Amino acid sequence: MLLLILKQTYADYEDDLEKLDESKCDFNKSFNLDVGDIEVQFIDYDNVVTLTEKIYDIADNITNYNNLDVTKRLIVYVHGLFRDESDMSIQWNNNVFKNVPNIYLMTINYSTYTKNLKIAEMGKAVTLSFYIGEAIGQLLSILNSIGFESNNIHCVGFCLGAHIIGYAAKIYKEITLEKISKLTGIDPSGFCFENQPMEQIRSGLADYVEVYHCVAGVIATTNDVADTDIYFNPSFFVQPGCDVKDEGKDSGVCSHVMCLMFWLKSVQNENLYQACVLDAVYNGKCNNTTALAGYSNPGNVTGLLMAFTDK
């Protein structure tokens, strides 16, 4: 059911994508925009505890949490751009990570700043993305100061969230002089960022940066930007399960959402996706499997890979 709702949420925007105007994209970082209403959830599955607070206040709650174990891995999830998707994808993350041992999940919900934006106003979200990332980077640096080690932090971002975690990692490094262990970008948005290489999620921002691609164009970037860029399936513009012509919708938005679904499936099944270098793909199959794709990707292979999903 959640998948169907997410597909429809994105498909509702399909007819308006042509209204996007990149001349209104502004990467100005001198506005000092206030993003203090971002909601953060810090989830301790082992003790069935969720701490919820605004982004500038959550660090105190975490620091004073009696059962805090800073040796656990910290997974940070940042949602995508469109309205309604934020709460739903955060809930799905909450569900898939609940059986993963020795982690905390921290979700970042910035939708209060973007949920009422129309397509023609999406440039405003792009401007906000730096300030959201800056606040996340500052928060993570505080958590580092109380014991969370950089090599135990993994940030995951979908759509616009992929670029936001890039900003967060950059700010984190400026404050701590260390790099976050891993960034995972899931179908990073293409609008505004496509031709701005220093604003995108990219290699070098963390010890290891991986990006998953499902569809190219206005919705998602066509750029190979990471240590490893992994393409889901050879049907790049129409992912399995996204033949939505009967609904009168283009499959691009569906394929974009499926990227998140594919990756989340891998959280509870580490061997779900076997990837190979693009040159080893023949007749829609991998001739030589070289790496795991998805959550359990160990980060020991770089370059361009392809992973195949079940239908």
Secondary structure, 3 states (H helix, E strand, C coil): CHHHHHHHHHHCCHHHHHHCCHHHCCCCCCCCCCCCCCEEEEEECCCCEEEEEECCCHHHHHHCCCCCCCCCEEEEEECCCCCCHHHHHHHHHHHHCCCCCCEEEEEEECHHHCCCCCHHHHHHHHHHHHHHHHHHHHHHHHHHHCCCCHHHEEEEEECHHHHHHHHHHHHHHHHHCCCEEEEEEECCECCCCCCCCCCCCCCCCEEEEEEEECCCCCCECCCCCCCEEEEECCCCCCCCCCCCHHHCCCHHHHHHHHHHHHHHHHHHCCCCEEEEEHHHEECCEECCCCEEECCCCCCCCCEEEEECCCC
